[in-house]
Amino acid sequence: MVLQESRDEMNRLRGKYGNIIMMSAWGFVIAIATFGFFYTGYLIDQRFGTQPTFMLGLLSLGVFLSVGRFYWEAWNKRHIQ
């Protein structure tokens, strides 16, 4: 009985705080993806001498893709529940 009650409590907390944890994880994903695209663009620009063309282009692409994916995930969560 005690084990079942603790499982119910954990499921309730997971449902309550699960979305908050998901949002904070997406913040890390957006930051890491943006930095990764930015750094890759920097390396390409260094290689071909085209500063800041690829760096700014890939930075924009990284922000657009990661925020777009976050929006898609939030949209699906909102309409499924």
N, C-alpha and C positions, 0 to 999 in steps of 0.2 A: 504494500500500500504506500509506504513512504517513497519507494522508488518511482512508482507511477506518478505520485504527486510532484516529485522533483522533475520528472520528464515533462509533465504538463507545464510546470513553471518555466522550464528552459525553452519550450516551444513558444510560450507566450512572449518571453523576452526576446527570442530570436525574431519573431514576427514584428515586435515593437521596434527593435533597434537594428534589424537587418537592413532596412533601407538607408539608415544613417551610415552604417558601415560601408554599404555599397557606394554611396555618394563620396565618402572620403577616399575609397579605393580608386574611384574614377578620377579624383583630383591628382593622385599620384600617376595614374596612367596618362593623363593629359600632359602633365609636366615632363614625364620621361619621354613620351613620344615626341613632344615638341622639341626637347633638347636633342634627341637622337636625330631627327630630321635636320635641325639647325647645324649640328656638328658634321653630319654627312655632307651637307651643302658647303660648309666651310672647307672640308677636305677636297671636294671636287673643285671649288674655286681656287684653292692653293695649287692644285695639280695643273689646271688649265689657265690660270691667271685671269679669271673672269670675275673678280671680286665686285660686288656682293650679289651677283645675279643668282647663282644656284643657292646661296645661303638664304637669301630672302624668299626665293621661290619655294624651297623645301620647307622653310619655317612656316610659310603660309599654308602649304599643303598639310603639314603635320598638325597645325592648329585646326584646320578645317576638317580633316578626317577624324581626329580624336573627339572633337566637340560634336561632330555629326553622329559619330557612333554612340556617344553618351546620350544624345537626344533620342536616338533610335531606341536605345535600351530603356530609357525613362518612358517613352511613348508606349512601348510594348508592356512594361510593368503596369502602367496606368490603365490600359485597356483590358488586360488579362484579369486583374483583380476587381 
